[in-house]
């Protein structure tokens, strides 16, 4: 449709970019997601589509689920997972694994979504998804050389269930600013709210 010039857009969930049905193993409810993970060829096509721009944006699909709803048999467990804290690290993992640069990983999280939203952003259009003089200071400050291992219990989200527990991620968010105000800051001993 895009090749024909039709005005269509799409995004992909970070879960579907990294996981396949094989990862479900013996029906691990942490991988009960919506949309569900599919076969490797589907995941590979999603990765290629994001790399070549067919897919416009990478999203967290952050849908935290409490323990009571997640620690059930697979078919009964509520679909969803915590992912917003992992999005940047997983985007950079994808870029590294597929031989892409940091700027491409950042682009699918920032300028990609901004270009989809376009004029609907109104006066914010000039600054959303980029750093601009006089723009909205919604920023993520990260260390591109600080890898870390995902420990679900240490996540700030109320939902601690993620299929990425134990995974090492290549970058670490140090601070998040929303409207110019520090909303999150990582201290040397762990995450603290500012």
C-alpha positions as CSV (number, residue, x, y, z in Angstrom):
1,X,0.0,0.0,0.0
2,X,2.8,2.4,0.8
3,X,4.6,1.6,-2.5
4,X,1.3,2.6,-4.2
5,X,1.4,5.9,-2.4
6,X,-1.6,5.2,-0.1
7,X,-1.6,7.2,3.2
8,X,-1.1,4.3,5.5
9,X,1.1,3.9,8.6
10,X,1.9,1.2,11.1
11,X,4.0,0.4,14.1
12,X,5.3,-2.7,15.7
13,X,5.5,-3.8,19.3
14,X,8.9,-4.3,20.8
15,X,7.8,-7.7,21.9
16,X,7.0,-8.8,18.4
17,X,10.3,-7.4,17.2
18,X,12.3,-9.6,19.6
19,X,10.2,-12.7,20.5
20,X,8.8,-15.7,18.6
21,X,6.3,-18.4,19.5
22,X,9.2,-20.7,20.4
23,X,10.0,-18.4,23.3
24,X,6.7,-19.3,24.9
25,X,8.2,-22.7,25.8
26,X,6.0,-24.6,28.1
27,X,3.3,-21.9,28.0
28,X,5.1,-19.2,29.9
29,X,2.3,-16.7,30.8
30,X,4.8,-13.8,30.7
31,X,4.6,-14.3,26.9
32,X,0.8,-14.1,26.7
33,X,0.7,-10.9,24.8
34,X,-1.7,-9.0,22.5
35,X,-0.9,-9.1,19.7
36,X,0.6,-12.6,20.2
37,X,4.1,-13.4,19.2
38,X,4.4,-15.4,15.9
39,X,6.9,-17.5,14.0
40,X,10.5,-16.4,13.4
41,X,9.8,-15.6,9.7
42,X,7.1,-13.1,10.9
43,X,9.5,-11.6,13.4
44,X,12.2,-11.3,10.7
45,X,9.8,-9.6,8.3
46,X,8.8,-7.1,11.1
47,X,12.5,-6.4,11.8
48,X,13.2,-5.8,8.1
49,X,10.1,-3.6,7.7
50,X,11.2,-1.4,10.6
51,X,14.7,-1.2,9.2
52,X,13.6,-0.2,5.7
53,X,11.0,2.3,6.8
54,X,7.9,0.3,5.8
55,X,7.0,0.2,9.5
56,X,7.0,3.8,10.8
57,X,7.5,3.4,14.6
58,X,8.6,1.0,17.3
59,X,6.2,1.1,20.4
60,X,6.5,-0.4,23.9
61,X,3.0,-1.8,23.9
62,X,3.3,-1.2,27.7
63,X,0.4,-3.1,29.3
64,X,1.3,-4.0,32.8
65,X,-0.6,-6.8,34.4
66,X,-0.7,-7.6,38.1
67,X,0.5,-10.8,39.6
68,X,-3.0,-12.3,40.2
69,X,-3.9,-11.9,36.6
70,X,-0.6,-13.1,35.2
71,X,0.3,-16.1,37.3
72,X,-2.5,-18.3,35.9
73,X,-2.3,-21.0,33.3
74,X,-1.3,-19.6,29.9
75,X,-4.8,-19.5,28.3
76,X,-6.4,-17.9,31.4
77,X,-3.6,-15.3,32.1
78,X,-4.3,-11.7,31.1
79,X,-2.3,-10.7,28.0
80,X,0.2,-7.9,28.5
81,X,3.6,-7.0,29.8
82,X,5.6,-4.2,31.3
83,X,7.8,-2.6,28.6
84,X,8.1,1.2,28.7
85,X,11.3,1.1,30.8
86,X,12.8,-1.4,28.4
87,X,11.9,0.3,25.1
88,X,15.1,2.2,24.5
89,X,17.4,-0.7,25.4
90,X,15.4,-3.1,23.2
91,X,15.4,-0.7,20.3
92,X,19.2,-0.4,20.6
93,X,19.5,-4.2,20.9
94,X,17.5,-4.5,17.6
95,X,19.8,-2.0,15.9
96,X,22.9,-3.7,17.1
97,X,21.7,-7.2,16.1
98,X,20.7,-6.0,12.6
99,X,23.8,-3.9,12.0
100,X,22.0,-0.6,12.2
101,X,23.2,2.6,13.9
102,X,22.1,4.3,17.1
103,X,20.4,7.1,15.1
104,X,18.1,4.6,13.4
105,X,17.2,3.0,16.7
106,X,16.4,6.5,18.1
107,X,14.5,7.5,14.9
108,X,11.9,4.7,15.2
109,X,11.2,6.0,18.7
110,X,11.1,9.7,18.0
111,X,11.0,11.2,14.5
112,X,9.2,8.1,13.1
113,X,6.1,8.6,15.4
114,X,6.3,12.3,14.9
115,X,6.1,12.0,11.2
116,X,3.0,9.8,11.5
117,X,1.2,12.2,13.8
118,X,2.3,15.3,11.7
119,X,-0.2,18.1,11.6
120,X,-2.4,16.5,14.3
121,X,0.3,17.7,16.8
122,X,-0.7,21.3,16.1
123,X,1.8,23.8,17.5
124,X,3.9,20.9,18.9
125,X,4.7,19.6,15.5
126,X,7.9,21.6,15.3
127,X,9.4,20.1,18.4
128,X,7.9,16.6,19.1
129,X,10.3,13.9,18.3
130,X,13.3,16.2,18.0
131,X,15.3,18.7,20.0
132,X,14.5,22.2,18.9
133,X,15.0,25.7,20.3
134,X,11.8,26.8,22.1
135,X,10.4,23.2,21.8
136,X,8.9,21.1,24.5
137,X,11.6,19.6,26.7
138,X,10.4,16.0,26.7
139,X,13.8,14.2,26.8
140,X,15.4,11.0,27.7
141,X,19.0,11.2,28.9
142,X,20.8,7.9,28.5
143,X,24.3,6.4,28.7
144,X,25.0,4.5,25.4
145,X,27.8,2.6,27.1
146,X,26.1,1.4,30.3
147,X,24.6,-2.1,29.8
148,X,22.3,-3.5,32.4
149,X,20.4,-6.7,33.2
150,X,16.6,-6.5,33.4
151,X,15.5,-7.5,36.9
152,X,11.6,-7.4,36.9
153,X,11.3,-6.7,40.6
154,X,13.5,-3.6,40.2
155,X,11.2,-2.1,37.5
156,X,9.3,1.0,38.5
157,X,6.1,-0.1,36.8
158,X,3.3,-1.5,39.0
159,X,3.3,-4.6,36.8
160,X,6.5,-6.5,37.1
161,X,5.8,-9.2,34.5
162,X,8.0,-9.0,31.4
163,X,9.3,-11.6,29.0
164,X,12.7,-9.8,29.1
165,X,13.7,-10.6,32.7
166,X,17.4,-11.6,32.8
167,X,18.1,-10.0,29.4
168,X,21.1,-7.7,29.1
169,X,20.3,-4.3,27.4
170,X,23.0,-2.2,25.9
171,X,22.0,1.3,27.1
172,X,20.8,2.7,30.4
173,X,18.3,5.6,30.8
174,X,19.7,8.0,33.4
175,X,16.9,10.6,33.5
176,X,13.6,11.5,31.8
177,X,12.3,15.0,31.5
178,X,8.7,15.8,30.8
179,X,7.9,19.4,29.9
180,X,11.4,20.4,31.2
181,X,10.9,18.8,34.6
182,X,12.8,15.8,35.8
183,X,10.2,12.9,36.0
184,X,12.7,10.1,36.6
185,X,16.3,10.0,37.6
186,X,18.6,7.0,38.1
187,X,20.9,7.4,41.1
188,X,24.0,5.3,41.5
189,X,22.1,2.8,43.8
190,X,19.0,2.6,41.7
191,X,16.0,4.5,40.3
192,X,14.6,7.3,42.3
193,X,11.8,9.7,41.5
194,X,12.8,13.4,41.3
